[in-house]
Amino acid sequence: MDLKTQNKIKEIVVKGGLQYYEAEVSAIITKILAKGCKVRPVEFKGPSMLSTTPDGCIIQVGVKDRENPFDIIWDFLHEYGHFLSGPPKSEDLRLKREELAWKFAKTELNQYPKLLLRKEEFETYREKCLNDYHRFPHLRICDISPY
């Protein structure tokens, strides 16, 4: 693993307070990078998102001051789920795309026994996000209120 990747993982782990889960964070980030996506941890609590560029894709997740540090991991898995579900088609409904991304995220989660101990937290966060997509379809993420 190169130094740049190590530094990104360390940034996510330290700023997110996920030291005890460094191996899992490292495995997830390494898998994302191996698929050709870049990873961008950001300082602010803002939208997690998958952006496509001519050079590939970028997964951006806020890593600082999260209510629950594990939401950082869930967001990385969810955005990776968007990547795995492929590019959206014009007929795709947003909610269906979100549900599919969460389905892929859950499949990924199942590969990490230590994170599976927190599966209930994952499910709670997933439900909160999906409920927010219903209530506020114009929003990009589940943890920002329109007020």
Secondary structure, DSSP 8 states (H G I E B T S, - for coil): --HHHHHHHHHHHHHHT-GGGHHHHHHHHHHHHHTTEEEEEESSS---EEEEETTEEEEEEE-SS-SSTHHHHHHHHHHHHHHHT-S--TT--HHHHHHHHHHHHHHHHTT-HHHHTTHHHHHHHHHHHHHHHHH-TT-SSTT----
